[in-house]
Amino acid sequence: MGQHRQGEQLPMVKFREIIRLHELGYNQSEIARSCVVARATVQDYLRRAAAKGLSYEQLLQISDSEAQSLLGKGKPPLVDATLVDFEQVHRELQRKGVTLALLWQEGLDQAAWTFSYAQFCRRYGQWKGQHNLSMRQVHKGGEKVFVDYCGLTVTVIDAEAGTESEAQIFVACLGASSYTFAEATPSQALPHWLGSHQRALAFLGGVPAAIVPDNLKSGVNAPCRYEPGINRSYQEFAEHYQVAILPARPYKPRDKAKVEKAVQEVERQILAPLRHERFTSFTALNDAIRERLSALNERVMKSYGCSRRALFEQVDQPALKPLPTMPFVLARWKQAKVNLDYHLEIERHYYSVPYWFARREVSVKISESLVEVFYDHQRIAVHPKASIPYRHSTLAVHMPPNHWAYKAQSKASFLAWATQVGSHTHRQVEAIFALKDHEEQAFRTLKGMQALATRYGPTRLEAACRHANTFALVGLKRLKAILKANLDTMPLPAEDDALPSAPHDHVRGQAYYS
């Protein structure tokens, strides 16, 4: 997935993310990098949203098509340019929370200039180029946590299974204090990737403003490592924690210098000393990592004259946002097409959606306990996640009107009908249900019994059931044979509901009716 081009219609999921990041205080360059769009696109959509007074919360409540309709199209007006003290602008940008957008707006409010935000950013970029400003990155407290995996792995041996696996070492470090977290996981796949993020933030005891990954495939939707776009599960994680995802830019080594240094420290001070150890579980490996990680964070850094932990407590910890009160529930997303029977297949189980979405392309969110189906950014169905393969989870409200009559069938409804016909019919229906593993398997037989009642009348059906019950005969074929042979009109033993005490020549056996 490459960068979104100007002029193309922007997917609404990206538009919502642009507004979310803007409300979190990120500048347009950062938003463009996170959303993989041009800065001009960010500026254009922010302008349109501002013109309509649209907030992120409002956008969550409307469909994609409604949002697209509200945005409309158009270009920002061009105005005259004037000179700006960009040296002062550059100094102001070092303050926490100060962005180019804020400085541009303040200039407009003070009538210091009248040109567009795009021109303002372009001229600032030109000024930086003329002054050859490639400054050492200065990280603000609580601003960013950098995440990546070590190149080194650790072998974990499963003695019982006789197998070996290579543990992947996840590393996270805060920008200002270099306070570091590390753990081993079985893979770099999405569940382990996001699980490590959760445990890293719990370790820090708070949430930074942004997470900077190194374009890992688990965190981006990308056929190529160097064309990042945040994947949907990672995006939901970011929304849950109210954090921005800012992938490291390709060919910009300074973007990931902080985590590369942390990875190097973990490899040298934790993994290398453990190289002779034998680990038979990930629990044992992570216990060993935690012990050495504590020592790493307590060790005094020469350049600062204090430890990572001390610097963390002074600079980063006070600036972190609190952790969310509710835990993040990992879910994966997939695109699916609804079948003609208004069901879609998820992991060999079939889930219903409203019947008018048949043959539509939908988005499906699959968590450990729920399956949720979305169309046009609106949830159209939700089901408890089922584990039984090749079965259907169907909600009555999803059915077309002509399917309601069949759905209304139930064991209770058939027994109620049988009671109205007579006690012998009720007893026969109960016997039919008893022969089936699942209630639904009896429905076709019982519909056939109802057809017999229509054809022969309820009185004859009741007599046929009485005859069948007397000789312990169960099933539609037996009843049809009795009615066809007019056996329902024959006299029965005095105790007609009990089988004869012993067979004799005048009683027909079960084989007679077969």
N, C-alpha and C positions, 0 to 999 in steps of 0.2 A: 504494500500500500504506500504510494508515494504521496508527495505533498499536494494538498488541495490547490487547484488553480483558480486564479481570479476569474470571475465570470461564470464558473460552475455553481450550480445550486448546492449550498452547504447542507450536509445532513443535519437534521435538527438535534441529534444527540451531541454533535460538536458545537452547535450554537448554544445549547444549554450549558455546556462545559465552559465556553467562552464567558458567558455571563456569570457563572459560578466563580470562576477564577478572578474575574474583574471585581466581583463583590468581596473577594478575599484580599484584594489589594495588589494583585500582580500587574506588572506593566504589560504593554501590548507585545513586546518582544518575547517575554516569558510565556505569555498566553499562546502566541503563535507557535512557539517551539513545543509547548505541551500538546497542543491540538493539531500540530502538523498542518498549519495553514499559513498563508502569507500574512504579514503584519497589516497590509492594507485591507485584507479580508476581516481581520479582527476589528480594525478601526471602523470599517463600514457597518458591521453587524452591531457593534456597540452603539454607534450613532443611531441606527434604526431602532434598537431596543429602547434607547433613551427617549427617542421621539414618541414612542408608544407608551412610555412609562412601564415597561415590562421588567419585572424582577425575576430572579431565579425561581423563587417559590411559586410565582404566578405561572411560569413556563412549565413547571411540573404538573400543573393542574389541567393543562390543555393538550390537545392532540397535536401531532406533528403538522397535519394539514392546517389546523387553526393557527398555529404559530407561523407557518409559512405565509398564510394569508395576511396575518397582521403585519408581518415584516415588510412586505411589498418589495419594491426595487428602487434604486436611486443611487446617486453618487454624492459625496460630500461637496459642499460649495468651495470654490477656490477663492482665496482672498490674498491680499498683498502681503509680502514678507517684509520684515524689518530686522534690524540687528539685535542680537541677544548676547548677554554676558554668559557665554557657555561655561566659562571657568567657574562662575558661581553656581550654575546649574549642576556641574559635575560635583562640586563640593556638597551641595544639598542632597544629591543622590546617595551619598554615603550614610545618610541618616536612616534609621530603621523606619520603614513604612513609607518613605518618600519615593515616588515614581515619576517618570517623565509625564505621565498623564496628569498627575496632580500639579506639577510645576507648570505645565502648559495651561491648565485650567486657571491656576492662580494668576498667570500672566494675562489671560483674557479678562479675568475679573478686575484686574488692576489697570487694564488698558495699556499694558506694556507692549503688547503685540496683537496683531489681528489675523495672522496666517493660520493655516490648518494644522492639526496635530501631526499629520503625515509630513508636512514641510518641517515642522519643529523637530521631529525625530530624525529626518534626513539631514538637516543642518547640524544637529548635535553629532550625528555619526561622522559627518565631514570634518567637524571641528576635532573630534577625537583622532581621526586619521591624520590630520595636519600636525597634531601635537604628539603623534606616535605613542598614544597611551595604551600600553599593554601592561596594566598594573597587576601586581600580586593580588590575588583574591583576598578580600577581607570579609570573613564570615561573621555575621551578626548572631548574637545569642538566640537560640531556639529557631533559627531560620531554616536550616536544611539538615537532613540526615542523608548520607550517601550509602548506597547498598550495592553489593556485588558478591560474586563467589570467588573463592580462592582457586588458583590454578591447581594446587596440590589437592589430592584426595587422601582419604584414610581407609584402609581395608577393614571391613567388619566381617567376621567369620560366624556363620551359623553352623555350629557343630552338629546339631541334630539333623539339619537338612543337607549338610555337607556342601554348602555353597558359600561363596564369597561375594560381597558387593562393595562398591567404592562409594564411601560417604562423601557427599558434597558439603563443603564448608561455606556457609552463608556468613557474610560480614556486614555490619552496619556501623557507621560512626557519625557523630555529630560534627558539623563544620567548625564551630567555634572552639570547642574543647577537645576534639578528637576522642571523646569518650566512646568506647568501642564495645560492641556486642558481637558474639560469634556463636554458632551452633552447627551441628552436623545433622543432615537430613538424607533420606535415601535417594533423592533425585532433585533436579531443578524444575520439576513439573509444577504446574500452577498451584495445586493444593499445598505443596511443600513451600513454594515461593511465598504465597500469601500467609501461610502459617508462620513462617519465619518473620515476616513483617509484624504480625500480631505480637509475637513473643518479644521482638526487638522493642516495640513501643511500650509493652508492659515492663520490660527491663528498664527503659528510660523513665518510666513513670509519667509520661506525658506525650503530647503530639507536637512535632515541629510544624512550621508553616509549609514545608515542601519536602518531598522525597525525590532523590535524584538517582534513578537506576541507570545501569550501563546498557540500555537497549536490549536487555535479556529477552529471549523469545517468550518466556512465561509472562512477561509484563507488557509485551507489545504484540500487536497484530502485524506481522511483517514477513513477507517472503524473503526479505533481505535484512540483514542485521543493521544496515545503515539507512533504512527508511522507516523510522519508528512511528507507530500510532498506538495509543494506549488501548489495551484490550478491555472488553466490557467488564469482566470480573474485577480487574485491577481498578477500573474506573469506579465501580460500586464500592470497592474498598476505600478509595479516596473520598468518595462522598460520605461514607459512613464515619470516617475519621476527620472529615472536614480538613483535608490536606490536599495540596496540589502535587501532581506528578510531573516532574520536569526531566525528561530523559536527557542524559548527557549528549551533547552535540557531537556528531561525527567529526573527526579530525580536529577536535578541540581538546587536547590533552589536559588543559587546566580544569576543565569541567569535572574530570574524574580523578584529579591528582590526589585529593583528600582520601578517597576510598582506596586508591591504589597503594598509598602509603600505609593505610590501616591493614590492607590485605598482606602487605609485606611484613608488617609487625606480627600479625597472627601467624603467618607461615614460619617466621623465624623464632618467635618466642613461645609459640604454643605447639604448632604441628611438628616442627623439627625435633624438639625434645621428646615428643611422643612417638617418634618413628620406630623405636624398638618395642613399643608396647603392643600387646595382642588384645584386641577388643572383640568380644563375642556378642555385643548388643550395642545399639545406638544409645541406650541409657548410660551404659558404662563409658562410652566415648564422650558423651556430653558432660558427664560428671567430671571427667578429666579436663575437658576444655574449660568448664566453668572455674575450676580451681586455678588454672593458669591465667585465665582471662582476668580474674580478680587481681592477680599479681601485676598483670600488664597495666591495668587501669590505676593501680596504686604507685607504679614506678614513676619517679620524678623525671619530667622531660627537661632536657638541658636548655632548650630554647625558651622555655617559659619559667623555669625555676620552680615548678610545682607539678603535681600529678594530674593525669587526665580526670580523675575523680574530683579533685579539689577544684579544678577549673570548671568542670561540669556543674558543681554545686554553686559556683560563683556566677557563671555566665549563662549557661544553657538552661539549667533546671528552672530558674525563675521565669524564663521566657516561654517555656513549653505550655501548650494548651492542655487542659485536663483530658484524660481518656474518656471516651463515651461510656455512658452507664450500661448500655446494652451491648452484648458481644456481637461481633461481626459474624454473619452466617455466610459461609462460602457457597457460591452458586456458580455454575457454568452456564453459558448461553449457547444456543444453537439455532440455526434457521431451519424451518420445517414447512412442508406443504400439507395442508389439511386434506384428508381423503374425502371422497364423495360422500361417505357415510358420516361426515362431520367429526371424525376421530383422527388423531395423529399418533404415530408410533414413537414412543420414547423408551429406550432400553427394553424393547420387546413387550411393552405393555401399551395399551391403547387408551387414550384420554379424549374425552369429548370437549367440543367447543360449541358455541351457538351455531345452529345449522346453517345460518346465512353466511358463515365464513368458510364453507366447503370450497375446496380448491384454491384457497387463498394462501399466500406466503405469510408466515407468522414468525415471531421470535419467541423462543421458549427458554425460560429460566428454570434450571434444575438444581435444587438444593437437596440436602440430605433427607428432608421431610416433606418438601412441597414440589409440585410441578405447576408453574405459572405460565400462562400463554398471553402474549401481547400482540396487538395489531395497532399500527399507527400510534405507538407510544401509550396506548391504553390497554389495561389488563382486561382481557375478555373471558378468562377462565382460570380457576385455581382448583387443584386436586391434591389430596394427600398422596405422597409418592408411594406407589405400589411395588411390591417385589415379586408378585406372581406373574410369570411370563404368559403372554398370549391370552390375557383376559382383558376385559373392558371396564373402565371406570367411566360411567355415564351419568350425567346429571339430567333429571327430567326437564329442567328449564331449558336445556340445550336442544331438545327434540322438536322437530316440526310437528304441527298439530295432528297429522295422520299417524304419528308414532305414539301419541299419548295413550291411545286406547290399549295398545299392546303393553305399554309400561304399567298401565293401571292394574294389569294382572298380577296377582300375588297369591300366596297360599291362603291368606285370610279371605280374599275375595272369592276364590274357588270354593272354600269350605262354606262360606256364607250362602253361595248359590246352591250348593249341595243340600244344605239344611232346609232351604225352601222347597226343594224337590221332595226330600224325605230322609228319614233316618238311615235307610239302607243305602241310599246314594251317598250320604255323608260318610258312612262306614267304608264304602268302596273307594271314595276319594282319599280318605286317610290311608287306606292300604296302598293306593298308587303312590302317594308321597313317600310312604315308608320304603318302597322299593328303589327309590332314586337317591343318588349321592347328593344331588343339588336340587333344590326346589324347582328351579327353572326347567330342569329336564322333564318334569311332569306336566308342564303347561300345555304342550302340544297334544298330549293324550287327553287332558281335561277339556281342551277346546273341542276335541273329537266327541267327548261325552256330551258336551253342550249341543253339538250338531245332532247327535242322536235324539236328544230331548226335543229339538225342533222338528225332526223328521217323524218320530214315533209318538211324541207327546211325553210330558213328564210322568204321567201315571204308568205308562209301559216301561219307561226307563227305571222308575223306582222298583217295579216288579222284577225287571231284569237284574237289577243290583241285588235284590232280595234273593233271587235264585242263585246268582254268582256267589254271594256271601255264604249261602248255605253249604256250597260245595267247595269253599275256599278258592274260588276262581277270581283272578285279579287281572284287569287290563281291558283295553278298548276292543281288542280282537274277540275276547271272550263275550263281551256284552253284545257286539255285533252278531256273533253266532247265535246267541240266545234269542235275540230279537228276530233275526232272520228265520229261525226255526220255530218261532212262536212258543219257545219253551217257557217264556215268562208267564204264559197262561196256564201252565200245568200246575196241579196241586203239589204242595211240598209237605214234608214231615211236619208234625204238630209243632215241634220246637224248631222252627225254621231258621233260627239264627245259629244253631249249633250243628256241627257235623254229625252224621249218623254214628252211633256207638260202634258199629262194625259194618263193613261193606256187605251187600247181598245182591242178588240177581236183579232186583227191580230198581237199583240206583245206578244211574249212569256215572261212570268215572270221569276224571278230568280229561282223559284222552279223547272222550267222545266230542268234546268241544274244541279240540285243537284243530 
